[in-house]
């Protein structure tokens, strides 16, 4: 929920948290279809969720419900939209998304289309409405609603190609763009070294984007890297403390594999011996 109309129109607590250097954890959601995953994220200590419509077949109405639930529970809901599907942005924002992540952006013109889809006139071209989950679906005058939602909406441009890196400065200076992000998985694939996050060109790309963000007062995150030593090095370049700390599919597999391993250990152990950590419930 927006914490008061006046304050919502003048600041963005999520961005303020990142600028203050506070570790901020985001859970990616690809396969889950109920609000339980959002509740789990909150109880596990996450601060945001990222509904992934780029890499899933999730229906739009499910994504909308997850966004609204996250907002009600005090988490910041982001939605990663399908590549170049700009028309879906307004529908997600109308239904409770507070952040839009646009993948595979290569040029400032592409980023401008995204930012304008996220803002009301005159800054953009978001279509007018009067009721949103953030205001409890209460009809709200545009003079109050528009500046509050514009301030609360976070636009993140995902750079995943050398062309995008080359455009980082032009993208970072755009009004309406709040954050840039380096998508390390796609970037390493584009560079011909898939999964090689220690390739010097990855660090160079992050440095280029970080410098662009610093020049224009924007934030930069890096996604797709779980190696904490590499992340520590990249953070020193000026990367903000927003971490995509796993997706529901990855975490489910990890947990399921660990639990199965315990039972295999139990069955292979000598009679009467219990596996380390117990079999669980």
C-alpha positions as a Markdown table, in Angstrom:
| # | Residue | x | y | z |
|---|---|---|---|---|
| 1 | Unk | 0.0 | 0.0 | 0.0 |
| 2 | Unk | 1.1 | 3.6 | -0.6 |
| 3 | Unk | 2.0 | 5.1 | 2.8 |
| 4 | Unk | -0.1 | 8.2 | 2.5 |
| 5 | Unk | -1.0 | 10.2 | -0.6 |
| 6 | Unk | 1.3 | 13.1 | 0.0 |
| 7 | Unk | 4.3 | 11.1 | 1.0 |
| 8 | Unk | 3.8 | 8.7 | -1.9 |
| 9 | Unk | 3.9 | 11.6 | -4.3 |
| 10 | Unk | 7.2 | 12.9 | -3.0 |
| 11 | Unk | 9.4 | 9.9 | -2.5 |
| 12 | Unk | 10.0 | 6.2 | -3.2 |
| 13 | Unk | 10.9 | 4.2 | -0.1 |
| 14 | Unk | 12.2 | 1.3 | -2.1 |
| 15 | Unk | 14.7 | 3.4 | -4.0 |
| 16 | Unk | 15.6 | 5.3 | -0.8 |
| 17 | Unk | 16.5 | 2.0 | 0.8 |
| 18 | Unk | 18.8 | 1.1 | -2.1 |
| 19 | Unk | 20.5 | 4.5 | -2.1 |
| 20 | Unk | 21.1 | 4.1 | 1.6 |
| 21 | Unk | 23.0 | 0.9 | 0.8 |
| 22 | Unk | 20.7 | -1.6 | 2.6 |
| 23 | Unk | 20.8 | -5.1 | 1.3 |
| 24 | Unk | 17.5 | -5.7 | -0.5 |
| 25 | Unk | 16.4 | -9.2 | -1.5 |
| 26 | Unk | 14.1 | -10.1 | -4.4 |
| 27 | Unk | 12.5 | -13.4 | -5.1 |
| 28 | Unk | 11.8 | -14.4 | -8.7 |
| 29 | Unk | 8.5 | -16.1 | -9.3 |
| 30 | Unk | 8.1 | -18.2 | -12.5 |
| 31 | Unk | 6.1 | -21.4 | -11.7 |
| 32 | Unk | 4.1 | -20.5 | -8.6 |
| 33 | Unk | 0.5 | -19.5 | -9.1 |
| 34 | Unk | -0.9 | -18.6 | -5.7 |
| 35 | Unk | -0.3 | -16.0 | -3.1 |
| 36 | Unk | 1.4 | -18.5 | -0.9 |
| 37 | Unk | 4.7 | -17.9 | -2.6 |
| 38 | Unk | 4.4 | -14.2 | -1.7 |
| 39 | Unk | 3.7 | -15.0 | 1.9 |
| 40 | Unk | 6.6 | -17.3 | 2.0 |
| 41 | Unk | 8.9 | -14.6 | 0.5 |
| 42 | Unk | 7.8 | -12.1 | 3.2 |
| 43 | Unk | 8.3 | -14.6 | 6.1 |
| 44 | Unk | 11.7 | -15.6 | 4.7 |
| 45 | Unk | 12.9 | -12.0 | 4.8 |
| 46 | Unk | 12.6 | -10.9 | 1.2 |
| 47 | Unk | 11.8 | -7.3 | 0.4 |
| 48 | Unk | 10.5 | -7.6 | -3.2 |
| 49 | Unk | 9.2 | -10.1 | -5.7 |
| 50 | Unk | 9.8 | -10.3 | -9.4 |
| 51 | Unk | 6.9 | -11.8 | -11.4 |
| 52 | Unk | 8.7 | -13.2 | -14.5 |
| 53 | Unk | 6.5 | -13.0 | -17.6 |
| 54 | Unk | 9.4 | -13.2 | -19.9 |
| 55 | Unk | 10.4 | -16.8 | -19.0 |
| 56 | Unk | 7.0 | -18.3 | -18.0 |
| 57 | Unk | 3.5 | -19.0 | -19.3 |
| 58 | Unk | 1.9 | -17.3 | -16.4 |
| 59 | Unk | -1.5 | -15.8 | -17.2 |
| 60 | Unk | -1.7 | -12.0 | -16.8 |
| 61 | Unk | -4.5 | -12.3 | -14.2 |
| 62 | Unk | -2.3 | -14.5 | -12.0 |
| 63 | Unk | 0.6 | -12.0 | -12.3 |
| 64 | Unk | -1.8 | -9.2 | -11.3 |
| 65 | Unk | -3.1 | -11.1 | -8.3 |
| 66 | Unk | 0.5 | -11.8 | -7.1 |
| 67 | Unk | 1.4 | -8.2 | -7.5 |
| 68 | Unk | -1.6 | -7.0 | -5.5 |
| 69 | Unk | -1.0 | -9.5 | -2.7 |
| 70 | Unk | 2.7 | -8.5 | -2.5 |
| 71 | Unk | 1.8 | -4.8 | -2.2 |
| 72 | Unk | -0.8 | -5.6 | 0.5 |
| 73 | Unk | 1.9 | -7.5 | 2.5 |
| 74 | Unk | 4.5 | -4.7 | 2.2 |
| 75 | Unk | 6.7 | -6.2 | -0.5 |
| 76 | Unk | 7.5 | -4.3 | -3.6 |
| 77 | Unk | 6.1 | -6.2 | -6.6 |
| 78 | Unk | 8.1 | -6.0 | -9.9 |
| 79 | Unk | 7.0 | -7.6 | -13.2 |
| 80 | Unk | 9.4 | -8.5 | -15.9 |
| 81 | Unk | 7.5 | -8.1 | -19.1 |
| 82 | Unk | 7.9 | -10.2 | -22.2 |
| 83 | Unk | 10.4 | -8.8 | -24.6 |
| 84 | Unk | 9.1 | -5.8 | -26.6 |
| 85 | Unk | 5.5 | -6.3 | -25.3 |
| 86 | Unk | 5.0 | -2.8 | -24.2 |
| 87 | Unk | 1.2 | -2.9 | -24.2 |
| 88 | Unk | 1.1 | -5.2 | -21.2 |
| 89 | Unk | 2.9 | -2.6 | -19.0 |
| 90 | Unk | -0.1 | -0.4 | -18.2 |
| 91 | Unk | -2.3 | -3.4 | -17.4 |
| 92 | Unk | 0.2 | -4.7 | -14.9 |
| 93 | Unk | 0.7 | -1.3 | -13.3 |
| 94 | Unk | -3.1 | -0.8 | -13.1 |
| 95 | Unk | -3.4 | -4.2 | -11.2 |
| 96 | Unk | -0.7 | -3.4 | -8.6 |
| 97 | Unk | 2.7 | -3.8 | -10.0 |
| 98 | Unk | 5.1 | -1.1 | -8.6 |
| 99 | Unk | 8.1 | -1.9 | -10.8 |
| 100 | Unk | 8.5 | -2.8 | -14.4 |
| 101 | Unk | 11.6 | -4.6 | -15.7 |
| 102 | Unk | 12.0 | -4.4 | -19.5 |
| 103 | Unk | 14.4 | -7.1 | -20.9 |
| 104 | Unk | 16.9 | -6.9 | -23.8 |
| 105 | Unk | 16.8 | -3.2 | -24.2 |
| 106 | Unk | 19.5 | -2.1 | -26.7 |
| 107 | Unk | 18.8 | 1.6 | -27.4 |
| 108 | Unk | 17.6 | 4.7 | -25.7 |
| 109 | Unk | 14.6 | 4.8 | -28.0 |
| 110 | Unk | 13.5 | 1.4 | -26.7 |
| 111 | Unk | 14.0 | 2.5 | -23.1 |
| 112 | Unk | 12.0 | 5.7 | -23.7 |
| 113 | Unk | 9.0 | 3.7 | -24.9 |
| 114 | Unk | 9.1 | 1.7 | -21.7 |
| 115 | Unk | 9.5 | 4.7 | -19.4 |
| 116 | Unk | 6.6 | 6.6 | -21.2 |
| 117 | Unk | 4.4 | 3.5 | -20.8 |
| 118 | Unk | 4.9 | 3.7 | -17.1 |
| 119 | Unk | 4.2 | 7.4 | -16.5 |
| 120 | Unk | 1.1 | 9.5 | -16.8 |
| 121 | Unk | 1.1 | 12.6 | -19.1 |
| 122 | Unk | 3.0 | 14.9 | -19.5 |
| 123 | Unk | 6.0 | 12.6 | -18.7 |
| 124 | Unk | 4.5 | 9.6 | -20.5 |
| 125 | Unk | 1.4 | 8.1 | -22.0 |
| 126 | Unk | 0.0 | 5.8 | -19.4 |
| 127 | Unk | -3.8 | 5.6 | -19.7 |
| 128 | Unk | -5.8 | 7.3 | -17.0 |
| 129 | Unk | -7.8 | 5.3 | -14.5 |
| 130 | Unk | -9.3 | 6.0 | -11.0 |
| 131 | Unk | -9.0 | 2.8 | -9.0 |
| 132 | Unk | -5.9 | 0.8 | -8.2 |
| 133 | Unk | -5.0 | -1.7 | -5.4 |
| 134 | Unk | -2.5 | 0.7 | -3.8 |
| 135 | Unk | -5.5 | 3.0 | -2.9 |
| 136 | Unk | -7.7 | 0.1 | -1.9 |
| 137 | Unk | -9.7 | 0.4 | -5.2 |
| 138 | Unk | -11.1 | 3.7 | -3.9 |
| 139 | Unk | -11.9 | 6.1 | -6.8 |
| 140 | Unk | -9.2 | 8.7 | -6.6 |
| 141 | Unk | -8.9 | 12.0 | -8.5 |
| 142 | Unk | -6.2 | 12.2 | -11.1 |
| 143 | Unk | -4.6 | 15.2 | -9.4 |
| 144 | Unk | -3.8 | 12.9 | -6.4 |
| 145 | Unk | -3.5 | 9.5 | -8.1 |
| 146 | Unk | -1.2 | 10.4 | -11.0 |
| 147 | Unk | 1.7 | 11.9 | -9.1 |
| 148 | Unk | 1.5 | 9.3 | -6.4 |
| 149 | Unk | 1.7 | 6.4 | -8.8 |
| 150 | Unk | 4.3 | 8.1 | -10.9 |
| 151 | Unk | 6.5 | 8.4 | -7.9 |
| 152 | Unk | 5.8 | 4.9 | -6.6 |
| 153 | Unk | 6.5 | 3.3 | -10.0 |
| 154 | Unk | 10.1 | 2.0 | -10.6 |
| 155 | Unk | 11.3 | 1.5 | -14.2 |
| 156 | Unk | 14.3 | -0.8 | -14.5 |
| 157 | Unk | 15.9 | -1.3 | -17.9 |
| 158 | Unk | 17.6 | -4.6 | -18.4 |
| 159 | Unk | 20.8 | -4.5 | -20.5 |
| 160 | Unk | 21.8 | -7.9 | -21.8 |
| 161 | Unk | 23.8 | -7.3 | -25.0 |
| 162 | Unk | 27.0 | -5.4 | -26.0 |
| 163 | Unk | 24.7 | -3.0 | -27.9 |
| 164 | Unk | 22.8 | -2.3 | -24.7 |
| 165 | Unk | 26.1 | -1.7 | -22.8 |
| 166 | Unk | 27.1 | 0.8 | -25.5 |
| 167 | Unk | 23.8 | 2.7 | -25.0 |
| 168 | Unk | 24.0 | 2.7 | -21.2 |
| 169 | Unk | 24.8 | 6.4 | -20.9 |
| 170 | Unk | 22.0 | 7.4 | -23.2 |
| 171 | Unk | 19.6 | 5.2 | -21.4 |
| 172 | Unk | 20.6 | 6.3 | -17.9 |
| 173 | Unk | 20.0 | 10.0 | -18.7 |
| 174 | Unk | 16.3 | 9.4 | -19.7 |
| 175 | Unk | 13.7 | 10.9 | -17.5 |
| 176 | Unk | 11.5 | 8.2 | -16.1 |
| 177 | Unk | 14.2 | 5.5 | -15.9 |
| 178 | Unk | 15.1 | 4.8 | -12.3 |
| 179 | Unk | 17.4 | 1.8 | -12.6 |
| 180 | Unk | 19.6 | -0.1 | -15.1 |
| 181 | Unk | 20.4 | -3.8 | -14.6 |
| 182 | Unk | 23.0 | -6.0 | -16.2 |
| 183 | Unk | 21.6 | -9.4 | -17.1 |
| 184 | Unk | 24.7 | -11.5 | -16.8 |
| 185 | Unk | 23.3 | -14.8 | -18.2 |
| 186 | Unk | 22.3 | -13.3 | -21.6 |
| 187 | Unk | 25.3 | -11.0 | -21.7 |
| 188 | Unk | 27.8 | -13.8 | -21.3 |
| 189 | Unk | 25.9 | -15.8 | -24.0 |
| 190 | Unk | 26.0 | -12.8 | -26.3 |
| 191 | Unk | 29.8 | -12.5 | -25.7 |
| 192 | Unk | 30.2 | -16.2 | -26.6 |
| 193 | Unk | 31.2 | -17.3 | -23.1 |
| 194 | Unk | 27.8 | -18.5 | -21.6 |
| 195 | Unk | 28.0 | -18.7 | -17.8 |
| 196 | Unk | 31.6 | -17.2 | -17.6 |
| 197 | Unk | 30.8 | -14.4 | -15.2 |
| 198 | Unk | 34.5 | -13.9 | -14.5 |
| 199 | Unk | 35.2 | -12.9 | -18.1 |
| 200 | Unk | 36.8 | -9.5 | -18.0 |
| 201 | Unk | 34.3 | -8.2 | -20.5 |
| 202 | Unk | 31.5 | -8.7 | -18.0 |
| 203 | Unk | 33.3 | -6.6 | -15.4 |
| 204 | Unk | 33.9 | -3.9 | -18.1 |
| 205 | Unk | 30.2 | -3.9 | -19.0 |
| 206 | Unk | 29.2 | -3.5 | -15.3 |
| 207 | Unk | 31.8 | -0.7 | -14.9 |
| 208 | Unk | 30.5 | 1.1 | -18.0 |
| 209 | Unk | 26.9 | 0.9 | -16.8 |
| 210 | Unk | 27.8 | 1.9 | -13.3 |
| 211 | Unk | 29.6 | 5.0 | -14.5 |
| 212 | Unk | 26.6 | 5.9 | -16.6 |
| 213 | Unk | 24.3 | 5.5 | -13.7 |
| 214 | Unk | 26.6 | 7.6 | -11.4 |
| 215 | Unk | 26.7 | 10.4 | -13.9 |
| 216 | Unk | 22.9 | 10.6 | -14.1 |
| 217 | Unk | 21.9 | 9.8 | -10.6 |
| 218 | Unk | 20.4 | 6.3 | -11.3 |
| 219 | Unk | 20.9 | 2.9 | -9.7 |
| 220 | Unk | 22.5 | -0.2 | -11.2 |
| 221 | Unk | 21.9 | -3.8 | -10.2 |
| 222 | Unk | 23.4 | -7.1 | -11.6 |
| 223 | Unk | 21.3 | -10.2 | -12.0 |
| 224 | Unk | 22.0 | -13.8 | -12.8 |
| 225 | Unk | 25.2 | -14.2 | -10.7 |
| 226 | Unk | 25.1 | -16.4 | -7.5 |
| 227 | Unk | 28.9 | -16.5 | -7.0 |
| 228 | Unk | 29.3 | -14.1 | -4.0 |
| 229 | Unk | 33.0 | -13.5 | -4.7 |
| 230 | Unk | 32.2 | -12.2 | -8.2 |
| 231 | Unk | 29.3 | -10.2 | -6.8 |
| 232 | Unk | 31.5 | -8.6 | -4.1 |
| 233 | Unk | 33.9 | -7.5 | -6.8 |
| 234 | Unk | 31.2 | -6.1 | -9.0 |
| 235 | Unk | 29.6 | -4.3 | -6.1 |
| 236 | Unk | 32.8 | -2.4 | -5.6 |
| 237 | Unk | 32.2 | -0.8 | -9.0 |
| 238 | Unk | 29.0 | 0.9 | -7.8 |
| 239 | Unk | 26.3 | -1.7 | -8.0 |
| 240 | Unk | 23.3 | -1.2 | -5.7 |
| 241 | Unk | 22.4 | -3.8 | -3.0 |
| 242 | Unk | 19.4 | -5.2 | -4.8 |
| 243 | Unk | 19.9 | -8.9 | -5.2 |
| 244 | Unk | 17.8 | -11.4 | -7.1 |
| 245 | Unk | 18.3 | -14.1 | -4.4 |
| 246 | Unk | 16.8 | -17.0 | -6.2 |
| 247 | Unk | 13.6 | -18.0 | -8.1 |
| 248 | Unk | 10.8 | -20.3 | -6.9 |
| 249 | Unk | 11.8 | -23.0 | -9.5 |
| 250 | Unk | 15.5 | -23.0 | -8.4 |
| 251 | Unk | 14.7 | -23.0 | -4.7 |
| 252 | Unk | 12.1 | -25.8 | -5.1 |
| 253 | Unk | 14.5 | -27.9 | -7.0 |
| 254 | Unk | 17.3 | -27.3 | -4.5 |
| 255 | Unk | 15.0 | -28.1 | -1.6 |
| 256 | Unk | 13.5 | -31.2 | -3.3 |
| 257 | Unk | 17.0 | -32.5 | -4.2 |
| 258 | Unk | 18.2 | -32.0 | -0.7 |
| 259 | Unk | 15.2 | -33.8 | 0.9 |
| 260 | Unk | 15.5 | -36.7 | -1.6 |
| 261 | Unk | 19.2 | -36.9 | -0.7 |
| 262 | Unk | 18.4 | -37.3 | 3.0 |
| 263 | Unk | 16.0 | -40.2 | 2.3 |
| 264 | Unk | 18.6 | -41.9 | 0.1 |
| 265 | Unk | 21.2 | -41.5 | 2.8 |
| 266 | Unk | 18.7 | -42.9 | 5.3 |
| 267 | Unk | 18.1 | -46.0 | 3.2 |
| 268 | Unk | 21.8 | -46.6 | 2.6 |
| 269 | Unk | 22.8 | -46.1 | 6.2 |
| 270 | Unk | 23.5 | -49.1 | 8.5 |
| 271 | Unk | 20.5 | -50.4 | 10.3 |
| 272 | Unk | 19.6 | -48.2 | 13.3 |
| 273 | Unk | 21.6 | -45.2 | 12.1 |
| 274 | Unk | 19.8 | -41.9 | 11.4 |
| 275 | Unk | 20.8 | -39.6 | 8.6 |
| 276 | Unk | 22.4 | -36.3 | 9.5 |
| 277 | Unk | 19.7 | -33.7 | 10.1 |
| 278 | Unk | 16.9 | -36.2 | 10.2 |
| 279 | Unk | 14.4 | -37.1 | 7.5 |
| 280 | Unk | 12.3 | -34.0 | 8.1 |
| 281 | Unk | 8.6 | -33.8 | 8.2 |
